[in-house]
């Protein structure tokens, strides 16, 4: 799970730095949740 978290945080950081909008972060969150139904 640590790897997934690292990947998730890296993606969020990249998306937030490139496009500073919560919509993108929410989309990534949904993608992560869909790909990793752990939570």
C-alpha positions in Angstrom: 0.0 0.0 0.0 3.0 2.3 0.6 3.8 2.1 -3.1 0.2 3.1 -4.0 0.3 6.0 -1.6 3.7 7.2 -3.0 2.3 6.9 -6.6 -0.9 8.7 -5.5 1.0 11.5 -3.8 3.4 11.9 -6.7 0.5 12.1 -9.2 -1.4 14.6 -7.0 1.7 16.8 -6.6 2.4 16.7 -10.3 -1.2 17.5 -11.2 -1.4 20.3 -8.6 1.9 21.8 -9.8 0.9 21.6 -13.5 -2.8 22.4 -13.1 -3.8 24.0 -9.8 -7.4 23.0 -9.6 -9.3 20.7 -7.3 -11.2 19.2 -10.1 -8.1 17.4 -11.4 -7.2 16.1 -8.0 -10.7 14.8 -7.5 -10.5 13.1 -10.9 -7.2 11.5 -9.9 -8.7 10.4 -6.5 -11.6 8.7 -8.3 -9.1 7.0 -10.7 -7.0 5.8 -7.8 -10.1 4.5 -5.9 -11.3 2.8 -9.0 -8.0 1.2 -9.8 -7.3 0.3 -6.1 -10.5 -0.5 -4.3 -8.7 -0.8 -0.9 -10.3 2.1 1.0 
